Amino acid sequence: MIARTPEEFSQNQHIEVKLRHRALTIEREKKEVRCLDLDAGQEQVLPYDRLILATGARSKKLGIPGERSSNIFTLKEMADGIGFRRFIDEHHPQRGVIVGAGYIALEVAEGLRRRGIETTLLYRGKFPYSGLEPELGPIIVKELESHGVRYVGEVSPLAFQGEGSKADQLETDQGIFPADLFFVGVGVQPNIELAQEAGIIIGKTGGIQVNHRMQTNDPDIYAAGDCCEKPHRITGQPTLAPLGDLANKEGRIAGENAMGGQAEFHGIVGAACVKVFDLEIGMAGIIEAQAKKLGFPTISQVVEGSSRAGIYPGARRTLLKIVADQSSGKLLGGNWIGWDGEGRKINMLAVALHQEMTLEDISRLDLAYAPPFGPVWDPFLVAANLLKKKLKEPKI
């Protein structure tokens, strides 16, 4: 997980890395950053011509009593993972409770089960991951339960309870859930305090507001990664999307422009994928409920099919749902779920969304076919052709 060491930065790229230093304030008028050397206990002043904020994000808390117990974990930094694993290795917990059902929470559920830990997953919604179409929910729950994960939906945590430094149960509006360890995976919030104190504008999402050049309201200060907003190409609105690939792209653009370049970040389409045991889930764009909330005249199509030609060994069930704008025929989003490469297949939808393709455009795509990789008619083409028929139907 360590991409580069400080020595590699220094020797190969002539970049000085100051570990164990905490930035305290940004003096914009003086163009200085005041920081603290945590080992020496001394403050330092670093002048800058251009400044890039890449302060990331931190795990959200539930805000309930008992949350500081030593056996309650989150996962954001590598140190979090090391501490989590060390606790399991040293204490050999038998029961674990997870609060949340997003990317990280679902992956933690798999990790705990593979360590032989009895696992219960609690979520506020009816089905895991609120950003997915409801048709996918029962499939995900079935996969979790088939691997021994107990799923409890529509539950609200109230308090962690226990004696000493450890919690031994979680009180909820659906009863008490005892455990030896707890994991809280309810999202992240941007680290914007340093920027906010310096007068940098914070957007309505809670992230640092930047333009297409990753520039803040101060022309000499840029921001990139989980700490800042991203423009969504489908909704036209800023959004938060704490994903590593986006942070890498934004960081390159901010760095180039800080040195006088003219690079631009053209926004996201919300492409992502996650693995839940053997199940693969891909998503791109926006879901139907979100599209309706934004005022799009929405039409949708669900297609169930096979991941390969039916006669070919290894063919598995797959489900795809796409959503489009009835007035323009443009694709708005889609979810793809299955056990045979669906996580990667979602990239077809991501490209179509980025290029603002219509259902007619998609239906004419020349996609590769061979029995080991898919049926003669790719589910994406089937869904587009079926949905084209609804373009002429009156919207009720």
C-alpha positions, 0 to 999 in steps of 0.5 A: 500500500506504500506507493513511494517511500520518502527516499524514492521521492527524494532520490528519484524526483527531488521532492522533500518529504516532511513526515511527522509535520502538522500544518497549523495555519495558512497565511495567505497574505504572506504566502506562508504555511506555519507547521509543527515538527512533532518530533522536535516540538518546534514550529516552522514557517514554509514559504510558497509560491503555489500551494496544493491542499491534499488533506484528504478525508477522515472517517465519519463517526456515529455520534453516539455514546461509547464510540471511543471504546478501544474495540471499535474500528474505522478504516481510512489510513493504513495505520487503521488497518494495521491496528484492526488486524493486530486486534484480531490477531491478539484477541481472537474475537469470535463475534463482529458487528459492522455498522454501515453497508458501503464499499468498505463495510461490505469488504470488511464483512468478507474479511471478517468471515474469512477470518472465521468471525461470526459477522452481523451487518447493520444498515439504515436502509432496507438493502446495502449501499444506498447508491444502488438500484433497489433491484440489486439489493436482494441479490447482495443480501443473498450473497452476504447470507450465503457466506454466513453474514447476518444482514439487518436492514432499517436499523439505527444504532443508539449506543455502545455499551460495555465495561472498561475500555471495551464495548461488548454490545451495541444498542439499536432501535431493533434490539441489542447486538453483542460482539467482541469487535465493532466496525463503523463504516458510514462514510468519510468527511473532507478535512477542510478545517485548514482551508476554511480557517484560511478563508478558502471557500467551502462548497455546499457538499462540504468539500473545498470548492475548486474550478476545472483547473483544481484552483480555489478562490485563491488563485495561488492555492489548489486542492485535489483529492478527497478534500474537494468537490468534483463536478458531476457530468450527469447532474451538472452539480458538484459532488463528493467522490472519495476514490483513489483514481480520482484523487490521482487524476486531480493531483496531476492536474493541480500539480501541473497547473501549480507550475504554470500549466493549463490542464483541466479536470472535466468531471466524473460520471460516478463510475465505481465497482465493488466485490462482495465475496464472489459477487461483482457490482458496477455502477456509473451515472445516477440511479433512477430515484436520483434522476427523478429527484433532479427532474429528469423525465426518466425511463428505465430498463432491467435486463436479466441475462447470462455472463457468457453464451449459455452453452459455454461452461461458467456462464452465470446469471447477470442483471443490468439496469439502465436509466435514460432521459426520455426527452433526449434519449441520453443515458443517465446511468446504470448498475450491473451485477453478477459473478463473472466480470460485471465489475469491469463491464461497467466501464462500457457505461462509463464511456457512454456516459462520458460521451453523452451517448443516446440509446440510439448511439448505444444500440449501434455499438460494435461490441466484441463477441465470443462465447467465453466472454458474453452472449451474442447480444450483449446485455447493454445492447439489449437494454438500450434496444428495449429502452428505445421503444419507451422513448415514443411512449407518453410519460405518465 
